[in-house]
């Protein structure tokens, strides 16, 4: 069984036992699970149930493994040729 969920504007295909990385979200410090209510599709082998836009009465519950992780650092560089204009900014997704 698998499902396609929506989180922070992205669609993620999940099934039991998968480990996924999602954007940082506000949850209680003692919480060990997070629930996704925006389920776009639920599939099981040959059958699939599509939502319009979400499947009614379905949700996905996930266990929190690591609260603080950081992605690789990305350098954003802007410049204009022959003008001496250069800007460098780093970004690290959480």
NORFEN-V514138 format. One record per residue. N is the residue number from 1. RES is the residue in three letters. PHI is phi as a letter, one per 20 degrees, with the letter a starting at -180 (999 if undefined). D_CENTER is the distance of its C-alpha to the mean C-alpha in whole Angstrom. Layout:
N&RES&PHI&D_CENTER  N&RES&PHI&D_CENTER
This chain:
1&UNK&999&19  2&UNK&c&16  3&UNK&b&14  4&UNK&d&11  5&UNK&d&9  6&UNK&d&8  7&UNK&b&5  8&UNK&l&6  9&UNK&n&8  10&UNK&d&6  11&UNK&d&7  12&UNK&c&7  13&UNK&e&10  14&UNK&c&11  15&UNK&b&14  16&UNK&f&16  17&UNK&n&16  18&UNK&f&13  19&UNK&d&11  20&UNK&c&8  21&UNK&d&6  22&UNK&c&3  23&UNK&f&5  24&UNK&f&9  25&UNK&c&10  26&UNK&e&14  27&UNK&c&15  28&UNK&f&18  29&UNK&f&20  30&UNK&e&21  31&UNK&f&18  32&UNK&d&17  33&UNK&c&15  34&UNK&c&12  35&UNK&d&13  36&UNK&d&11  37&UNK&e&13  38&UNK&e&12  39&UNK&d&13  40&UNK&e&14  41&UNK&b&16  42&UNK&c&17  43&UNK&c&20  44&UNK&b&22  45&UNK&m&24  46&UNK&e&26  47&UNK&d&25  48&UNK&b&22  49&UNK&c&22  50&UNK&d&20  51&UNK&d&19  52&UNK&c&21  53&UNK&e&18  54&UNK&d&17  55&UNK&f&19  56&UNK&f&21  57&UNK&m&21  58&UNK&d&18  59&UNK&b&15  60&UNK&d&13  61&UNK&d&14  62&UNK&c&12  63&UNK&e&14  64&UNK&e&13  65&UNK&e&14  66&UNK&c&14  67&UNK&f&14  68&UNK&d&14  69&UNK&c&13  70&UNK&c&13  71&UNK&e&13  72&UNK&f&16  73&UNK&f&18  74&UNK&d&18  75&UNK&e&22  76&UNK&d&22  77&UNK&c&26  78&UNK&c&28  79&UNK&b&32  80&UNK&d&34  81&UNK&f&37  82&UNK&m&41  83&UNK&d&40  84&UNK&m&39  85&UNK&e&35  86&UNK&c&33  87&UNK&c&29  88&UNK&c&27  89&UNK&c&24  90&UNK&d&21  91&UNK&b&17  92&UNK&c&15  93&UNK&f&12  94&UNK&d&11
